[in-house]
Amino acid sequence: MDADALARAAEVAEKACERARREIMPRFRGVAVEFKQDGSPVTEADRAAERVIRQTLREAYPCLLYT
């Protein structure tokens, strides 16, 4: 990865983090907890943060495959 691509990736990561923060903070301490099949907890804030992180990555790198 060259320096320009690395800088771009860092910008995308920062944007994804900021978007996730905006999803998480309003739900802080007032969020419902569910349990995944493996028994680990997940909150609506977790799901919202994952959604916007994935969206940000898809927007920046549409050629990548996402599940």
Backbone bond lengths (Angstrom), bond angles and torsions (degrees), N, CA, C in turn:
res aa  C-N    CA-C-N  psi(-1)  N-CA   C-N-CA  omega(-1)  CA-C   N-CA-C  phi
1 M - - - 1.446 - - 1.522 107.19 -
2 D 1.332 116.49 127.49 1.462 118.80 -179.86 1.531 110.24 -81.95
3 A 1.314 116.03 173.04 1.466 121.88 -174.49 1.521 112.10 -61.43
4 D 1.324 117.82 -38.68 1.470 120.83 179.82 1.524 111.25 -66.56
5 A 1.327 116.40 -43.66 1.464 120.10 179.36 1.523 110.82 -65.57
6 L 1.323 116.14 -38.30 1.458 120.15 178.40 1.529 110.62 -65.76
7 A 1.313 117.29 -41.82 1.468 121.05 177.83 1.528 110.47 -63.05
8 R 1.328 116.70 -41.00 1.471 121.35 178.75 1.528 110.00 -64.07
9 A 1.319 116.82 -43.29 1.464 120.60 179.06 1.528 110.75 -62.07
10 A 1.310 117.04 -39.14 1.467 120.96 178.08 1.528 110.48 -64.79
11 E 1.321 117.59 -39.89 1.474 121.48 177.36 1.523 110.63 -63.27
12 V 1.320 116.45 -43.30 1.467 120.66 179.14 1.522 110.15 -63.39
13 A 1.329 116.80 -43.45 1.465 120.63 178.79 1.528 111.21 -61.82
14 E 1.318 116.55 -42.40 1.468 120.12 178.62 1.528 110.95 -62.90
15 K 1.326 116.33 -42.18 1.469 120.61 178.41 1.523 110.44 -63.54
16 A 1.332 117.38 -43.03 1.462 121.31 178.95 1.530 110.86 -62.10
17 C 1.320 116.73 -41.65 1.471 120.87 178.50 1.521 111.69 -64.04
18 E 1.308 116.83 -42.44 1.467 120.82 179.57 1.526 110.72 -64.30
19 R 1.321 116.12 -43.55 1.466 119.47 178.16 1.532 110.77 -63.04
20 A 1.315 117.38 -41.56 1.460 121.13 178.45 1.523 110.60 -63.61
21 R 1.324 116.46 -42.04 1.477 120.19 178.40 1.520 111.13 -58.22
22 R 1.338 116.20 -42.20 1.469 120.04 179.90 1.524 112.28 -65.84
23 E 1.317 117.36 -24.42 1.467 120.83 175.50 1.531 111.22 -81.66
24 I 1.316 116.03 -38.73 1.466 120.36 -173.84 1.523 113.34 -76.84
25 M 1.313 117.70 -45.84 1.468 120.75 -170.54 1.532 114.55 -59.01
26 P 1.325 119.93 -41.20 1.472 117.63 178.31 1.533 113.01 -64.47
27 R 1.305 117.22 -20.19 1.465 121.43 -178.13 1.531 112.42 -96.69
28 F 1.300 117.68 -3.28 1.457 122.34 -175.11 1.523 111.00 -54.83
29 R 1.302 116.63 127.06 1.471 126.35 178.36 1.518 114.48 67.40
30 G 1.298 118.79 -0.83 1.458 119.39 179.44 1.512 110.85 -129.91
31 V 1.311 116.16 48.05 1.449 119.91 -171.93 1.529 111.01 -124.81
32 A 1.311 114.42 142.96 1.461 120.23 177.98 1.527 109.74 -77.67
33 V 1.314 114.76 145.91 1.465 120.74 178.84 1.524 108.48 -112.08
34 E 1.326 114.59 132.10 1.461 121.44 173.21 1.527 106.70 -115.08
35 F 1.317 116.29 170.30 1.456 119.95 177.74 1.516 109.43 -122.90
36 K 1.330 114.57 131.36 1.460 121.08 178.58 1.527 109.44 -74.25
37 Q 1.321 115.66 172.23 1.473 120.33 -179.00 1.521 112.62 -56.96
38 D 1.334 116.12 -31.45 1.465 118.86 -179.06 1.527 112.81 -83.28
39 G 1.351 116.46 1.06 1.453 120.92 178.08 1.514 114.71 91.06
40 S 1.317 117.76 -5.20 1.467 120.06 179.99 1.528 110.16 -80.98
41 P 1.325 117.13 147.26 1.457 120.82 -177.39 1.531 112.08 -77.54
42 V 1.318 115.23 149.65 1.458 122.54 173.01 1.525 107.04 -146.22
43 T 1.325 115.90 141.23 1.465 119.93 -178.67 1.522 109.89 -112.83
44 E 1.329 115.42 166.85 1.462 119.35 175.68 1.531 110.18 -62.50
45 A 1.335 116.74 -30.03 1.467 120.28 176.33 1.527 110.49 -66.03
46 D 1.325 117.12 -40.67 1.467 121.10 176.57 1.522 110.10 -59.63
47 R 1.314 115.83 -47.38 1.468 120.58 -177.72 1.529 111.29 -65.08
48 A 1.329 117.00 -41.03 1.468 120.71 179.00 1.529 110.77 -65.73
49 A 1.325 116.61 -41.54 1.466 120.37 178.68 1.525 110.44 -63.65
50 E 1.321 116.91 -43.95 1.468 119.76 178.92 1.529 110.75 -61.69
51 R 1.324 116.07 -41.00 1.465 120.43 179.43 1.526 111.65 -57.92
52 V 1.339 117.28 -48.86 1.470 119.01 -177.17 1.522 112.14 -73.64
53 I 1.315 117.61 -30.08 1.472 119.46 175.09 1.521 109.65 -64.83
54 R 1.326 116.85 -47.31 1.469 120.23 178.31 1.526 111.19 -61.40
55 Q 1.317 116.61 -42.32 1.471 120.91 178.95 1.528 110.23 -60.60
56 T 1.313 117.16 -44.80 1.462 121.41 179.93 1.526 110.97 -61.43
57 L 1.321 116.25 -43.35 1.464 119.86 179.05 1.525 111.58 -65.97
58 R 1.329 117.15 -40.97 1.471 120.09 177.82 1.522 111.42 -62.82
59 E 1.324 116.65 -39.75 1.464 120.56 179.07 1.528 111.17 -64.75
60 A 1.323 116.23 -41.39 1.466 121.00 -176.35 1.522 112.35 -78.66
61 Y 1.319 116.30 -34.25 1.467 121.32 -174.71 1.532 109.86 -133.26
62 P 1.333 117.58 69.16 1.469 120.36 -176.04 1.526 113.77 -64.32
63 C 1.309 117.81 -18.02 1.474 119.99 -178.42 1.524 112.64 -79.55
64 L 1.318 118.09 -12.68 1.471 121.05 179.97 1.526 110.31 -81.09
65 L 1.303 115.56 153.00 1.466 120.94 178.20 1.517 109.13 -91.05
66 Y 1.313 116.50 137.89 1.456 122.30 179.86 1.515 108.31 -130.22
67 T 1.320 115.42 142.53 1.469 119.79 176.83 1.493 109.93 -109.71
